Amino acid sequence: MNPNILVIEDEPAIQELLAINLKHAGFLVIRAGSAEEGESAIRAALPDLILLDWMLPGKSGVALAKKLRADERTREIPIIMLTARVHEEDKIQGLESGADDYITKPFSPKELIARVRAVLRRRAPHLAGEAVEIEGLAINPATHRITCNGEPLELGPTEFRLLFFFMTHPERVYSRAQLLDSVWGDHVFIEERTVDVHIRRLRAALEITGHHKRLETVRGTGYRFRGAEKVES
């Protein structure tokens, strides 16, 4: 699944340059020319990362970043600030507003893509497209293959996405609503109990490898996938 990048940039030439390079790198791109347009796009569907220009008509990028970080629905979206400001105090202000990284104009397209991928690896590893392994269980999103100690394991598409999300976020507890947003997608309206059905299917598929014991139910909260530490039998 290719990550969706929301580009909020009011200068058409720079917006076009960003979009071309991101698409060439395999990302899906949504464009907005102002903070207001960006907010409208975010209300429609959450992007996986936002490239946000500091100087925008009307509301500034800094003000928008602060607003996004204050909202529970949007606070976890990775943000990279784009700006011509080069002074240290400007960088500090941008980062303190909630940005995960800061790129000054003019920028190298290669550096831009590298920064985007680095932020995704850090903030949203399930979107970085890299293989993950925990105690012999390996999942590769690029080839859509799962193996356990070298032996193939078959999963349905939803169970594959669930497992990849859990393996890239070990030890953290997620509610059903959070899993719906992260695995099924924001604005997908299905019953939360649907998560339980797919959790049962995933556990059943993992039982042959013994990894089903890593997928824990946290009573009254949700689910957690244990990391590489020893699991008691």
N, C-alpha and C positions, 0 to 999 in steps of 0.2 A: 504494500500500500504506500503510494508516494505521498509524502507530507504536503499539506497545503500551507503555502506561505502567503500571508497578507502583506502587501506592499502599500504603505501609506506615505505617499510622496507627491507633492504638488507640482514639481517641475517635470513636464512631460518627457523631456529627453532623458532625464535620470531615471524616471519610472520605467521607460522603455528599456533602458540599459539593464536595469535590475531584473526586469521580467525576462528578457532574452537569456541572460546568464543563468538565472534560476531554472528556467525551463530546459536549457541545454544540460544542466546538471541533474535533471530528472525530477524536479519539484513541480508541483501544481501551483499556479500563481493566481491570486485574486488581487485586483488593484483598487485603490481608493486615492482620491486627490485631496482629501481633507480629513480632519479628525472626525467630523460628523459622518462622512461617507464610510470611514473605517468602522465607526460604532454601528452603523447600519449593517455592514457586512458581518460583523461579529454577532449581532443579534440574530442574523439569519443562520449562522453556523460558526462554531468556534474554529479558528485556524489553528494549525499546529505550531506556528511561529509567526511573529510580527516583525517586519522591518519598518521602523517608525522614524520618519524625519522629524528632527527637532523643531524646525521653523515651518509651521503650517499656517495657512490662512485661518483666522478665527482662533480656535483652541490650539494651543501648542502641543507638540509631541510629549513634552515633559508633563503637562497637565493631564493628557490622555493616559500616559503610563501610570501616573498616580491613581487615576480613577479606576483603571483596570486592576491594579493591585489591591484596591480597596473592596472590589466586588468578588464575592466567593466564587461566582461562576467563571471569572476570567483571571483570577489571581495567579493561576499556575501556568498561563500561556507564556512561553519564552519570548522575550522582547530584545531586539537589537536596535540600538539608537543610531541613526545616521545624521551626521551634522558636519558643518564646515568649521565649527568651533574647535579649537585645538588646545586651549589652555587647560591646565590641570584642574582648576576649579570648575570648569565647564564639564569635564569628564566626571568629576566627583558628583556634581549635581545630577547629571544624567543617570549615573549608577544608583544614586540615592533615591531617584524617582521610581526605581523599580526595574530599570533595564538590566539585562544579564550581560550585555556587552555593548561596546561603543566603537563605531567605525567613523573615521573622519573622511570628508571629501577633499580632493578626489581619492578614490579607492581603487585598488587592483581587483578585477573580477575574481581572480583566483583566491585572493585573500578573503573576499566576501564569502565565497562558497565554503572555504575552509572554516571561517568563523561560524557560519550557519550550521555546518555539520558538527562543529565542536560544541555549540550551545545545545543542539539536539541530543548529542551523546550525553551531555551533562544533565540536562533538564528533562528530556524525553527520550531515554535510550531505546524505547520500543519503536521509535520512528527513525532511528539512525540507520536501520537496515543491516546491522552487523550481527553475526552469529553469536550465540550465547551458550555456555555450557555450565551445568551444575551437577557435580557428582556423576559424570558419565552420561547425563541426559543433555543432548545437544540439539538446538533448534536454529535453523538458518532461514531467515525470511526471504533472502534473495533467491534461494532454490526451492523454498517451501518444503523443506525436508526436515524430519525429526529422526534422530537415531539415539539409541541407548547402548553404550559400549559397542558402537559400530553397527548394531542391528537396527534396521529401519522400523519405525513406529508410525502407524497410520492414524491420523486424526481428521475429523471433519473441519471445514473452514472456520467455524466459530470457535471450536475447541482449540484450533491452532492459534487463533488470535488471543484467546484467553491465556493459554500457556505461555505464549511469547510475552504478553504483558506481565504476567506474574513473574516470569524468570528475569525480566529486566527491572522488576521492582520487588526484589525479595525482602522479606521481613516486615514490609509495611502492610497494614490492615486497610482493606478497601470495602466500603459499603456496596450494596447492590446498585445504588444509584450512581456511585462513582465508576463502577465497572461498566454500567450501561453507557455512560458518557465516553469512557476511555476506549472501550472495545467495540461497542456497537456504533457509537458516534453521537455527538450532541444533536438534540432535536429529533432523535429517533424515539417514537412513542410506543413502547411495548411494556408489558407488565414486569415489575422488578422480579417477580418470582420466576420469570424466564431464565434469569441468571442461575437459579438453583438447578434447573433442568440441565443446563450446559455444564455446571460444576459437577453434577453426578456423572454425566457422560465422560467428562475429562478424567475424573477419578477412576472410573471403570477402565478407561483406556490405559491409564498409568499403572494400574494394579499389577500388571504382568512384570513391570520393571521395579516395583517397590516404591516408586516415587509418589504414589498416591498419598503416602503418609506425610508428605511435605505440604500438601494442600489442606490447610487447617480451617475449620470453622471457628470463628471467634464469636461466641454467643452474644447476641444483642447488637453486634456491630457489622460483621461481614466475613471476609475471607482473607487469609494470609498464606503466602508461599514461603516455606522455610528455605534458607540459603544453604551454604555449603557445609555448615556445621553438622555434626553427627545427629542423626535422627534415631530416637529410641524405637525399638520394635515393640 
